[in-house]
């Protein structure tokens, strides 16, 4: 009997990277301006470590269940109905609010690009949001394979646009600005360090698509692990380059007006323009932002689509996928039409739910699965019990920090 051929490692890595890389990257330089470049790199590396661990723990728990099992099934079996209700609310809130955030920002960028290249269309912000959502939702409704192919194209284009748009920035980096010690000498440095945690966590939020990836690779743990490491590694590398490009040109004190406007990307580019010419790369930056948001949209909504299908027991028939598609996309689309400018606020509030559903629940499920399946040896995350409690503590810390910061 011939072994079933598994999908390429490339596709899984691109789904992970595409889900992680998104609007969080554009906000990172401002969110971490209080700890500056060295502090930002340390924080990004630390966040990469514990979010990878959370992914490995989720993989370990997922391998005890049949292909296609999602959070709803796993949490119920391992932690009970009460935890499943709490996790379901957190997961649903996270996925829907991120989908809403990506539709609002994706619609805005679609509108700007259409005005530049096809001005005769005269498509409004609402129409652009509908167009953005409809085209990408079509790929989600077809299959995971369709998403992986499109994600690969978007990530490839995003990387090209990223390097084109940041070449000028990186070539003009000033060491005196990049390694400014002003932030480290600030008495509030530790407070800034902690406040950067939730934003970094959102920037590495890929866990929602992991059950779909386990099913995609037919429970081959090695391929899933490699996808996690490669995908998150790509995200980490891009984040560090972006921090260098921005914080190596824009002095620490120049972030004040950007922070005053809530870290608005346009305000960031306006601040940069006073130090280096950014007009020539503005269009490329638009394309980069568009592809970053679109790829994250695909990864997030793929997880939401599979979660809803599992929750309501919708089949894989045409009618089943239509019902899943409508429940997945209609609520956030309608919200984006009613509240078209809530992007930054939505990303901020997603941090609390991500800490609970991605970090704490993954650790709690591993602890429970090791008790329920003590003889299982398919895969076991390193670190033992101490690492499990470290992950739970990190989840609590992120929640507390985000609630304090948002007050």
One Martini backbone bead per residue (centre of mass of N, CA, C, O) as a GRO file, in nm:
protein
  407
    1UNK     BB    1   0.096   0.036   0.024
    2UNK     BB    2   0.072   0.366  -0.030
    3UNK     BB    3   0.175   0.653   0.072
    4UNK     BB    4   0.072   0.948   0.163
    5UNK     BB    5   0.104   1.251   0.030
    6UNK     BB    6   0.246   1.530   0.152
    7UNK     BB    7   0.261   1.837   0.196
    8UNK     BB    8   0.444   2.096   0.179
    9UNK     BB    9   0.630   2.292   0.394
   10UNK     BB   10   0.575   2.566   0.265
   11UNK     BB   11   0.269   2.599   0.317
   12UNK     BB   12   0.272   2.596   0.628
   13UNK     BB   13   0.473   2.830   0.670
   14UNK     BB   14   0.293   3.044   0.526
   15UNK     BB   15   0.053   3.030   0.717
   16UNK     BB   16   0.202   3.112   0.971
   17UNK     BB   17   0.328   3.377   0.867
   18UNK     BB   18   0.061   3.507   0.763
   19UNK     BB   19  -0.077   3.514   1.045
   20UNK     BB   20   0.140   3.678   1.203
   21UNK     BB   21   0.168   3.878   0.977
   22UNK     BB   22   0.078   4.225   1.031
   23UNK     BB   23  -0.030   4.506   1.186
   24UNK     BB   24   0.162   4.476   1.428
   25UNK     BB   25   0.417   4.565   1.281
   26UNK     BB   26   0.331   4.867   1.229
   27UNK     BB   27   0.310   4.917   1.557
   28UNK     BB   28   0.579   4.839   1.701
   29UNK     BB   29   0.763   5.094   1.706
   30UNK     BB   30   0.566   5.252   1.889
   31UNK     BB   31   0.509   5.044   2.121
   32UNK     BB   32   0.857   5.024   2.148
   33UNK     BB   33   0.979   5.318   2.208
   34UNK     BB   34   1.043   5.280   2.525
   35UNK     BB   35   1.284   5.042   2.446
   36UNK     BB   36   1.378   5.022   2.180
   37UNK     BB   37   1.577   4.824   1.994
   38UNK     BB   38   1.703   4.623   2.194
   39UNK     BB   39   1.443   4.578   2.354
   40UNK     BB   40   1.277   4.478   2.109
   41UNK     BB   41   1.443   4.225   2.043
   42UNK     BB   42   1.412   4.088   2.314
   43UNK     BB   43   1.099   4.081   2.313
   44UNK     BB   44   1.064   3.924   2.049
   45UNK     BB   45   1.225   3.673   2.136
   46UNK     BB   46   1.054   3.601   2.383
   47UNK     BB   47   0.783   3.578   2.233
   48UNK     BB   48   0.867   3.362   2.035
   49UNK     BB   49   0.923   3.142   2.240
   50UNK     BB   50   0.633   3.123   2.390
   51UNK     BB   51   0.466   3.084   2.124
   52UNK     BB   52   0.600   2.824   2.034
   53UNK     BB   53   0.533   2.659   2.283
   54UNK     BB   54   0.227   2.684   2.251
   55UNK     BB   55   0.222   2.534   1.978
   56UNK     BB   56   0.342   2.265   2.083
   57UNK     BB   57   0.119   2.211   2.292
   58UNK     BB   58  -0.115   2.207   2.093
   59UNK     BB   59  -0.009   1.973   1.928
   60UNK     BB   60  -0.002   1.759   2.148
   61UNK     BB   61  -0.308   1.766   2.205
   62UNK     BB   62  -0.413   1.719   1.907
   63UNK     BB   63  -0.288   1.419   1.863
   64UNK     BB   64  -0.531   1.277   2.040
   65UNK     BB   65  -0.699   1.342   1.783
   66UNK     BB   66  -0.875   1.362   1.525
   67UNK     BB   67  -0.904   1.476   1.235
   68UNK     BB   68  -1.047   1.813   1.271
   69UNK     BB   69  -0.996   1.890   1.547
   70UNK     BB   70  -1.080   2.144   1.762
   71UNK     BB   71  -1.116   2.343   2.025
   72UNK     BB   72  -1.394   2.243   2.109
   73UNK     BB   73  -1.314   1.943   2.142
   74UNK     BB   74  -1.055   1.959   2.321
   75UNK     BB   75  -1.156   2.126   2.566
   76UNK     BB   76  -1.389   1.943   2.648
   77UNK     BB   77  -1.219   1.677   2.694
   78UNK     BB   78  -0.983   1.813   2.885
   79UNK     BB   79  -1.157   2.058   3.067
   80UNK     BB   80  -1.446   2.115   2.983
   81UNK     BB   81  -1.729   2.309   2.946
   82UNK     BB   82  -1.648   2.568   3.093
   83UNK     BB   83  -1.382   2.615   2.941
   84UNK     BB   84  -1.512   2.609   2.658
   85UNK     BB   85  -1.682   2.860   2.688
   86UNK     BB   86  -1.452   3.055   2.750
   87UNK     BB   87  -1.283   2.988   2.498
   88UNK     BB   88  -1.500   3.042   2.286
   89UNK     BB   89  -1.524   3.343   2.349
   90UNK     BB   90  -1.226   3.416   2.301
   91UNK     BB   91  -1.194   3.309   2.014
   92UNK     BB   92  -1.428   3.457   1.884
   93UNK     BB   93  -1.339   3.741   1.957
   94UNK     BB   94  -1.062   3.738   1.825
   95UNK     BB   95  -1.143   3.659   1.531
   96UNK     BB   96  -1.357   3.877   1.483
   97UNK     BB   97  -1.185   4.134   1.554
   98UNK     BB   98  -0.964   4.075   1.344
   99UNK     BB   99  -1.143   4.063   1.098
  100UNK     BB  100  -1.247   4.348   1.131
  101UNK     BB  101  -0.971   4.489   1.122
  102UNK     BB  102  -0.890   4.384   0.834
  103UNK     BB  103  -1.129   4.500   0.680
  104UNK     BB  104  -1.086   4.799   0.743
  105UNK     BB  105  -0.788   4.818   0.641
  106UNK     BB  106  -0.824   4.675   0.367
  107UNK     BB  107  -1.034   4.875   0.258
  108UNK     BB  108  -0.860   5.131   0.272
  109UNK     BB  109  -0.631   5.031   0.084
  110UNK     BB  110  -0.808   4.961  -0.157
  111UNK     BB  111  -0.908   5.248  -0.203
  112UNK     BB  112  -0.628   5.380  -0.255
  113UNK     BB  113  -0.541   5.198  -0.495
  114UNK     BB  114  -0.783   5.256  -0.680
  115UNK     BB  115  -0.738   5.565  -0.696
  116UNK     BB  116  -0.454   5.534  -0.838
  117UNK     BB  117  -0.533   5.302  -1.076
  118UNK     BB  118  -0.883   5.321  -1.063
  119UNK     BB  119  -1.059   5.606  -1.053
  120UNK     BB  120  -1.331   5.535  -1.216
  121UNK     BB  121  -1.476   5.364  -0.992
  122UNK     BB  122  -1.544   5.504  -0.719
  123UNK     BB  123  -1.486   5.353  -0.450
  124UNK     BB  124  -1.577   5.309  -0.149
  125UNK     BB  125  -1.508   5.206   0.161
  126UNK     BB  126  -1.736   4.997   0.174
  127UNK     BB  127  -1.685   4.868  -0.105
  128UNK     BB  128  -1.390   4.786  -0.044
  129UNK     BB  129  -1.455   4.599   0.195
  130UNK     BB  130  -1.631   4.403   0.038
  131UNK     BB  131  -1.421   4.322  -0.173
  132UNK     BB  132  -1.203   4.218   0.016
  133UNK     BB  133  -1.379   4.001   0.157
  134UNK     BB  134  -1.491   3.838  -0.085
  135UNK     BB  135  -1.231   3.739  -0.222
  136UNK     BB  136  -1.104   3.595   0.032
  137UNK     BB  137  -1.352   3.419   0.113
  138UNK     BB  138  -1.344   3.237  -0.134
  139UNK     BB  139  -1.086   3.081  -0.055
  140UNK     BB  140  -1.185   2.970   0.215
  141UNK     BB  141  -1.439   2.812   0.095
  142UNK     BB  142  -1.281   2.605  -0.069
  143UNK     BB  143  -0.972   2.572   0.078
  144UNK     BB  144  -0.668   2.520   0.226
  145UNK     BB  145  -0.506   2.505  -0.037
  146UNK     BB  146  -0.592   2.782  -0.146
  147UNK     BB  147  -0.473   2.941   0.091
  148UNK     BB  148  -0.176   2.849   0.064
  149UNK     BB  149  -0.130   2.964  -0.218
  150UNK     BB  150  -0.204   3.261  -0.162
  151UNK     BB  151  -0.012   3.303   0.079
  152UNK     BB  152   0.246   3.264  -0.084
  153UNK     BB  153   0.206   3.505  -0.272
  154UNK     BB  154   0.178   3.722  -0.050
  155UNK     BB  155   0.446   3.674   0.094
  156UNK     BB  156   0.625   3.718  -0.148
  157UNK     BB  157   0.524   4.008  -0.209
  158UNK     BB  158   0.579   4.123   0.073
  159UNK     BB  159   0.885   4.085   0.076
  160UNK     BB  160   0.945   4.256  -0.170
  161UNK     BB  161   0.806   4.518  -0.066
  162UNK     BB  162   0.968   4.541   0.191
  163UNK     BB  163   1.254   4.571   0.063
  164UNK     BB  164   1.186   4.811  -0.119
  165UNK     BB  165   1.074   5.006   0.116
  166UNK     BB  166   1.345   4.961   0.316
  167UNK     BB  167   1.611   5.027   0.175
  168UNK     BB  168   1.633   5.328   0.236
  169UNK     BB  169   1.613   5.301   0.543
  170UNK     BB  170   1.856   5.105   0.593
  171UNK     BB  171   2.075   5.289   0.443
  172UNK     BB  172   2.001   5.536   0.672
  173UNK     BB  173   2.106   5.427   0.921
  174UNK     BB  174   2.173   5.537   1.257
  175UNK     BB  175   2.356   5.446   1.524
  176UNK     BB  176   2.279   5.680   1.723
  177UNK     BB  177   1.973   5.609   1.697
  178UNK     BB  178   1.951   5.297   1.730
  179UNK     BB  179   2.151   5.318   2.013
  180UNK     BB  180   1.983   5.468   2.199
  181UNK     BB  181   1.980   5.528   2.566
  182UNK     BB  182   1.729   5.682   2.664
  183UNK     BB  183   1.529   5.456   2.731
  184UNK     BB  184   1.705   5.301   2.946
  185UNK     BB  185   1.721   5.575   3.136
  186UNK     BB  186   1.436   5.551   3.192
  187UNK     BB  187   1.242   5.501   3.473
  188UNK     BB  188   1.000   5.360   3.278
  189UNK     BB  189   1.119   5.109   3.129
  190UNK     BB  190   0.976   4.864   3.263
  191UNK     BB  191   0.692   4.953   3.189
  192UNK     BB  192   0.738   4.946   2.882
  193UNK     BB  193   0.816   4.650   2.868
  194UNK     BB  194   0.539   4.537   2.962
  195UNK     BB  195   0.354   4.696   2.753
  196UNK     BB  196   0.478   4.526   2.500
  197UNK     BB  197   0.362   4.238   2.526
  198UNK     BB  198   0.077   4.235   2.384
  199UNK     BB  199   0.173   4.325   2.100
  200UNK     BB  200   0.366   4.089   2.053
  201UNK     BB  201   0.157   3.866   2.075
  202UNK     BB  202  -0.014   3.952   1.831
  203UNK     BB  203   0.232   3.924   1.627
  204UNK     BB  204   0.231   3.588   1.720
  205UNK     BB  205  -0.066   3.507   1.607
  206UNK     BB  206  -0.119   3.147   1.499
  207UNK     BB  207  -0.286   2.921   1.664
  208UNK     BB  208  -0.569   2.901   1.520
  209UNK     BB  209  -0.436   2.728   1.261
  210UNK     BB  210  -0.316   2.457   1.376
  211UNK     BB  211  -0.541   2.240   1.349
  212UNK     BB  212  -0.547   2.266   1.039
  213UNK     BB  213  -0.248   2.175   1.002
  214UNK     BB  214  -0.269   1.894   1.125
  215UNK     BB  215  -0.472   1.798   0.911
  216UNK     BB  216  -0.306   1.871   0.653
  217UNK     BB  217  -0.059   1.666   0.773
  218UNK     BB  218  -0.175   1.412   0.909
  219UNK     BB  219  -0.019   1.426   1.198
  220UNK     BB  220   0.267   1.544   1.127
  221UNK     BB  221   0.475   1.673   1.356
  222UNK     BB  222   0.734   1.762   1.203
  223UNK     BB  223   0.595   1.951   0.998
  224UNK     BB  224   0.464   2.137   1.206
  225UNK     BB  225   0.718   2.228   1.355
  226UNK     BB  226   0.864   2.346   1.107
  227UNK     BB  227   0.644   2.551   1.040
  228UNK     BB  228   0.665   2.711   1.301
  229UNK     BB  229   0.967   2.788   1.288
  230UNK     BB  230   0.968   2.919   1.005
  231UNK     BB  231   0.727   3.113   1.024
  232UNK     BB  232   0.825   3.266   1.286
  233UNK     BB  233   1.107   3.337   1.176
  234UNK     BB  234   1.011   3.526   0.956
  235UNK     BB  235   0.868   3.724   1.140
  236UNK     BB  236   1.109   3.805   1.316
  237UNK     BB  237   1.292   3.915   1.089
  238UNK     BB  238   1.097   4.136   0.990
  239UNK     BB  239   1.061   4.290   1.257
  240UNK     BB  240   1.360   4.372   1.296
  241UNK     BB  241   1.392   4.530   1.031
  242UNK     BB  242   1.168   4.736   1.093
  243UNK     BB  243   1.285   4.850   1.349
  244UNK     BB  244   1.548   4.946   1.217
  245UNK     BB  245   1.426   5.133   0.998
  246UNK     BB  246   1.281   5.324   1.204
  247UNK     BB  247   1.477   5.348   1.470
  248UNK     BB  248   1.728   5.442   1.271
  249UNK     BB  249   1.576   5.735   1.190
  250UNK     BB  250   1.380   5.786   1.430
  251UNK     BB  251   1.379   5.958   1.688
  252UNK     BB  252   1.265   5.925   1.998
  253UNK     BB  253   1.122   6.214   2.023
  254UNK     BB  254   0.949   6.178   1.740
  255UNK     BB  255   0.712   5.990   1.869
  256UNK     BB  256   0.507   6.175   2.006
  257UNK     BB  257   0.298   6.234   1.767
  258UNK     BB  258   0.238   5.934   1.717
  259UNK     BB  259   0.128   5.863   1.998
  260UNK     BB  260  -0.097   6.086   1.997
  261UNK     BB  261  -0.224   5.904   1.733
  262UNK     BB  262  -0.208   5.591   1.813
  263UNK     BB  263   0.003   5.481   1.589
  264UNK     BB  264  -0.031   5.589   1.320
  265UNK     BB  265   0.098   5.521   1.014
  266UNK     BB  266   0.086   5.802   0.886
  267UNK     BB  267   0.234   5.942   1.120
  268UNK     BB  268   0.495   5.782   1.090
  269UNK     BB  269   0.560   5.871   0.794
  270UNK     BB  270   0.560   6.174   0.853
  271UNK     BB  271   0.799   6.162   1.051
  272UNK     BB  272   1.004   6.036   0.853
  273UNK     BB  273   1.005   6.266   0.629
  274UNK     BB  274   1.194   6.463   0.807
  275UNK     BB  275   1.459   6.258   0.749
  276UNK     BB  276   1.336   6.106   0.495
  277UNK     BB  277   1.248   6.002   0.186
  278UNK     BB  278   0.901   5.856   0.126
  279UNK     BB  279   0.744   5.902  -0.145
  280UNK     BB  280   0.867   5.675  -0.335
  281UNK     BB  281   0.747   5.435  -0.119
  282UNK     BB  282   0.436   5.455  -0.067
  283UNK     BB  283   0.315   5.244  -0.262
  284UNK     BB  284   0.476   5.001  -0.162
  285UNK     BB  285   0.368   5.020   0.127
  286UNK     BB  286   0.077   4.964   0.054
  287UNK     BB  287   0.129   4.679  -0.057
  288UNK     BB  288   0.252   4.565   0.195
  289UNK     BB  289   0.011   4.613   0.385
  290UNK     BB  290  -0.195   4.457   0.220
  291UNK     BB  291  -0.050   4.175   0.226
  292UNK     BB  292  -0.033   4.150   0.532
  293UNK     BB  293  -0.339   4.163   0.587
  294UNK     BB  294  -0.435   3.938   0.393
  295UNK     BB  295  -0.269   3.703   0.517
  296UNK     BB  296  -0.393   3.728   0.800
  297UNK     BB  297  -0.684   3.693   0.719
  298UNK     BB  298  -0.656   3.402   0.617
  299UNK     BB  299  -0.554   3.269   0.879
  300UNK     BB  300  -0.780   3.358   1.072
  301UNK     BB  301  -1.034   3.260   0.897
  302UNK     BB  302  -0.956   2.966   0.884
  303UNK     BB  303  -0.991   2.915   1.186
  304UNK     BB  304  -1.286   3.018   1.206
  305UNK     BB  305  -1.412   2.827   1.000
  306UNK     BB  306  -1.334   2.557   1.146
  307UNK     BB  307  -1.463   2.624   1.419
  308UNK     BB  308  -1.757   2.654   1.320
  309UNK     BB  309  -1.784   2.376   1.190
  310UNK     BB  310  -1.733   2.226   1.461
  311UNK     BB  311  -1.950   2.361   1.646
  312UNK     BB  312  -2.206   2.304   1.423
  313UNK     BB  313  -2.161   2.053   1.237
  314UNK     BB  314  -2.064   2.112   0.959
  315UNK     BB  315  -2.026   2.016   0.661
  316UNK     BB  316  -1.847   1.964   0.335
  317UNK     BB  317  -2.057   2.072   0.183
  318UNK     BB  318  -2.184   2.323   0.010
  319UNK     BB  319  -2.392   2.412   0.227
  320UNK     BB  320  -2.200   2.396   0.469
  321UNK     BB  321  -1.993   2.613   0.360
  322UNK     BB  322  -2.193   2.843   0.333
  323UNK     BB  323  -2.273   2.866   0.630
  324UNK     BB  324  -1.988   2.914   0.736
  325UNK     BB  325  -1.927   3.169   0.570
  326UNK     BB  326  -2.152   3.352   0.681
  327UNK     BB  327  -2.070   3.335   0.986
  328UNK     BB  328  -1.777   3.436   0.947
  329UNK     BB  329  -1.826   3.725   0.766
  330UNK     BB  330  -2.079   3.901   0.831
  331UNK     BB  331  -2.032   4.033   1.112
  332UNK     BB  332  -1.758   4.189   1.051
  333UNK     BB  333  -1.863   4.337   0.802
  334UNK     BB  334  -2.093   4.496   0.935
  335UNK     BB  335  -1.913   4.635   1.145
  336UNK     BB  336  -1.728   4.783   0.934
  337UNK     BB  337  -1.966   4.956   0.818
  338UNK     BB  338  -2.037   5.095   1.097
  339UNK     BB  339  -1.706   5.073   1.194
  340UNK     BB  340  -1.437   5.189   0.995
  341UNK     BB  341  -1.228   5.309   1.261
  342UNK     BB  342  -1.126   5.038   1.473
  343UNK     BB  343  -0.839   4.908   1.455
  344UNK     BB  344  -0.658   4.970   1.706
  345UNK     BB  345  -0.863   4.886   1.922
  346UNK     BB  346  -0.898   4.592   1.830
  347UNK     BB  347  -0.604   4.498   1.871
  348UNK     BB  348  -0.583   4.558   2.173
  349UNK     BB  349  -0.827   4.366   2.272
  350UNK     BB  350  -0.706   4.093   2.163
  351UNK     BB  351  -0.483   4.032   2.377
  352UNK     BB  352  -0.649   3.903   2.606
  353UNK     BB  353  -0.768   3.658   2.447
  354UNK     BB  354  -0.497   3.540   2.349
  355UNK     BB  355  -0.378   3.474   2.625
  356UNK     BB  356  -0.595   3.262   2.692
  357UNK     BB  357  -0.633   3.080   2.420
  358UNK     BB  358  -0.311   3.040   2.344
  359UNK     BB  359  -0.161   3.003   2.625
  360UNK     BB  360  -0.326   2.881   2.866
  361UNK     BB  361  -0.485   2.653   2.721
  362UNK     BB  362  -0.245   2.496   2.611
  363UNK     BB  363  -0.125   2.426   2.890
  364UNK     BB  364  -0.378   2.291   3.015
  365UNK     BB  365  -0.408   2.065   2.799
  366UNK     BB  366  -0.139   1.927   2.848
  367UNK     BB  367  -0.180   1.854   3.142
  368UNK     BB  368  -0.435   1.678   3.085
  369UNK     BB  369  -0.326   1.482   2.861
  370UNK     BB  370  -0.105   1.347   3.046
  371UNK     BB  371  -0.324   1.216   3.230
  372UNK     BB  372  -0.506   1.069   3.008
  373UNK     BB  373  -0.219   1.004   2.823
  374UNK     BB  374   0.052   0.855   2.954
  375UNK     BB  375   0.140   0.655   2.695
  376UNK     BB  376   0.183   0.870   2.502
  377UNK     BB  377   0.446   0.916   2.217
  378UNK     BB  378   0.424   1.099   1.968
  379UNK     BB  379   0.437   1.383   2.145
  380UNK     BB  380   0.661   1.601   2.348
  381UNK     BB  381   0.707   1.865   2.526
  382UNK     BB  382   0.925   2.039   2.664
  383UNK     BB  383   0.994   2.107   3.034
  384UNK     BB  384   0.747   2.022   3.164
  385UNK     BB  385   0.585   2.154   3.434
  386UNK     BB  386   0.732   2.431   3.452
  387UNK     BB  387   0.647   2.528   3.165
  388UNK     BB  388   0.345   2.528   3.209
  389UNK     BB  389   0.347   2.748   3.442
  390UNK     BB  390   0.486   2.965   3.278
  391UNK     BB  391   0.258   2.997   3.066
  392UNK     BB  392   0.035   3.076   3.260
  393UNK     BB  393   0.179   3.327   3.371
  394UNK     BB  394   0.196   3.476   3.096
  395UNK     BB  395  -0.105   3.501   3.050
  396UNK     BB  396  -0.169   3.668   3.302
  397UNK     BB  397   0.027   3.903   3.251
  398UNK     BB  398  -0.097   4.001   2.984
  399UNK     BB  399  -0.375   4.067   3.094
  400UNK     BB  400  -0.297   4.270   3.312
  401UNK     BB  401  -0.143   4.469   3.131
  402UNK     BB  402  -0.373   4.534   2.931
  403UNK     BB  403  -0.578   4.641   3.143
  404UNK     BB  404  -0.395   4.871   3.246
  405UNK     BB  405  -0.331   5.017   2.975
  406UNK     BB  406  -0.653   5.055   2.886
  407UNK     BB  407  -0.738   5.268   3.125
   0.00000   0.00000   0.00000
